[in-house]
């Protein structure tokens, strides 16, 4: 018999007995061998007994249990009563909700088969069926609505008459429309394969609808629906219904309108025959199956599905595509060899076939008659097994998972256990690694550096074996494998890219650790960095200078080498060990990279010197332009101007104001070719016109070049500089000498004008340009000088020619000349008739001037007589003062204080007048008046005591009288009523508005 048992035992789960006296579960390692020691200190799955505060009057055997959102429902039964209890697991000390079910099942011939809780934990469906032998009783179900207050829970139980004669075997609650007060539209599966839609709520008078949406049983009396699930694809309105029977799994799907709450529309096209539901059938001898889903906690859409059926445990994923035709994806079968169990005894069969299971992310937890097991979904290995002592804890009934929180519960007739899951993903990386699924292994090992290194090492070995050397090098660089061992793998390969990349990544790791630790530089580590950098430079230069290298390949290697040399860590290392690097580059005879390295470390002097020596003047200029030391320009500019004048000037202009132009003069002043002269002039023009240089040496140099070769440009330059000798930036005397020596006569005339050498300028201009001479003669501000210059022009133009027409034209051009000035330049025998008109014009002009002078003399004589008459009247004028006269300002007796009397008849006290006049005075007069008063006060205070000489006394008295007169001239300059208001009518009332604003504030 034992031989037969061994032959028919399941292949995938060999029975393993625990050692005698051992009660603790064992945990298998990732390899699947349960007897290998696992380094993990705690097992993945562990079972812990829960303590529930069951009221004493409700004690009994546990029949059914389910959990939703930490609300635990259980039904306890005893011969006396059947009770429904509802516990809130997060508040274990709070008494549970309680409802008696005796009036529904006690003595009525009913028994409870299943209970179903919705995701909110507020709705419960209790399925009832007739007991064996009960007559006149048909299947039914109870609806329990649960609510809670601060004092207690309320459980309201109702029998739903609408579904009489239908045994409820599966329920699909609606997490999308359900709430605490209503289930929303839900689906009910029956024992005859019918699917109904209904909605339950606690209202006693609520109308409960019963809509049959589909028939899977097709008239059969026994075709129970074992599983039913309603899903909605994320970010869409596509709904999916999954239903299972003992041997088939069905899927229905359709897209509903956003406002549509009912579920019947999902089945319409299947009922009408437009489409057949997706169905997969599996041959089975079992009378049941179970459908489970796994979703992360608080997620409404599952990641995985599993179906326990006659062929084993089918596991897969769910589609998340809104428009996908397939729903259940990635079907994997874990065989359980149920067929072989048919030859076993009932007891052996009971122990070999699971009663129920739940799904976690990586495992399936199966409940058997006397134990439970955990199988890894990835490699189908047993990772956990634990027996139940039926005599102590009772017979196992079922296993449930809270879909909202993810907690797992196992219950027997006596006890409730909580299965704790600790880091079930801990060995997943190793399983993927053994399967060769390196991407997944890497992702799951990322949290543990040691595990990640093992994965990467295996991945690198596999890539190297496949010939993917570049990939292998990348992975080797992330491992802790010996550097020498890895290098030996790659060093003999013709392609040096893998070893270069590997060494670069190791260098990057080394320098990164160095930067993160921020410790003092270790000599050994510094040597390691130096060795890697030197080796990489050598490898790069070998590739760049390989004789048979294609130009495009050489360019790529050069670009990569340039990027490598610019990295901060590499740059710091090469600067520190520049001699070794320079020697290595010299061994490769690579002048370009030698120059690039010198540039990188800032040794531009050496680079430019070598480039000029090699006659690479363009590269030398490019190097000079990239560096920031102006002294190198001053040093190498003379030689570069000689060899590449235009390019040199382009580089100098590009530097702009960074360079001091005067320091470049030695490079510019020596030129041997026309091209050098042209480029020198171009840079000097840039310095003068763009940089606005005011250095006289630069201006003199440019002026000299203009005078030598471009007289027109010279005149333009002189005009731009202007005719004010104090504002020009060149030396006028030097310029005059240069222009005289080079016979640039127009410029000489211009410069002589600046020096006010008018006679010389006009005399020179008369030699080559009469128009210029006339313009020059008009420039002096002194009319006498202008007349003198025009006489010289007339002499030059008329003397010896006796050209009367020229003489007459000169008279028109210069109004300072008269005909009598020009007559001496003509011959003595010139006919007077030729000048008749000019002489007549002159005589008429003289006559007109005589008449004007006479009129002016007559007006002057008349004014003189009028002034004499007014002075005589003033001598005879008097102002009569009466004793009752009053001040025009204060209305007090006038004679009581010093006063002023004006010709207009107004009289004012001197202090009253001063008080009113002061605000009307201008600022200048106010300051002057204050100063005069201070001087007068000082004179009074400094009066010496005792007798003083008469002459000194008279001088002091005269000085005081003079100050008083000046003060009176200001105060009594005009009548306050007649003159001052008129004079000040255009003055603003307020001069300092800021002060006024401050005072008003």
Secondary structure, 3 states (H helix, E strand, C coil): CHHHHHHHCCCCCCCCCCCCCCCCCEECCCCCCCCCCCCCCCCCEEEEEECCCCCHHHCCEEEEEEEECCEEEEEEECCCCEEEEEEECCCCCCCCEEEECHHHHCCCCEEEEEEEECCCCCEEEEEEEECCCCCCCCCEEEEEEEEECCCCEEEEEEECHHHCCCCEEEEECCCCCCCCCECCCEEEEECCCEEEEECCECCCCCCCCCEEEEECCCCCCCCCCCEEEEEECCCCCEEEEEEECCCEEEEEEEECCCCCCCCHHHHHHHHCCCCCCEEEECCCCCCCCEEEEECCCCCCCCCEEEEEECCEEEEEEECCCCCCCCCEEEEEEECCCHHHHCCCCHHHHHHHCCCEEEECCCEEEEECCCEEEEEECCCCCEEEEEECCHHHHCCEEEEEECCCCCCEEEEECCCEEEEEECCCCCCHHHHHHHHCCHHHHHHHCCCCHHHHHHHHHHHHHHHHHCCCHHHHHHHHCCCCCCHHHHHHHHCCCCCCHHHHHHHHHHHHHHHHHHHHHCCCCCHHHHHHHHHHHHHHHHHHHHHHCCCCCCHHHHHHHHHHHHHHHHCHHHHHHHHHCHHHHHHHHHHCCCHHHHHHHHHHCCCHHHHHHHHHHCCCHHHHHHHHHHCCCHHHHHHHHHHHHHHCHHHHHHHHHHHHHHCCHHHHHHHHHCCCCHHHHHHHHHHHHHHHHHCCCCCHHHHHHHHHHHHHHCHHHHHHHHHHHCCCCCCCCCCHHHHHHHHHHCCCHHHHHHHHHHCCCHHHHHHHHHHHCHHHHHHHHCCCCCHHHHHHHHHHHHHHHHCCCCCHHHHHHHHHHCCCCCHHHHHCCCCCCCCHHHHHHHHHHHHHHHHHHHHHHHHHHHHHHHHHHHHHHHHHHHHHCCCCCCCCCECCCCCCEHHHCCEEECCCCCEEEHHHHHHHHHCCCCHHHHHHHHHHHHHHHHHHHCCCCCCCCHHHHHHHHHHHHHHHHHHHHHHCCCCHHHHHHHHCCCCCCCCCHHHHHHHHC
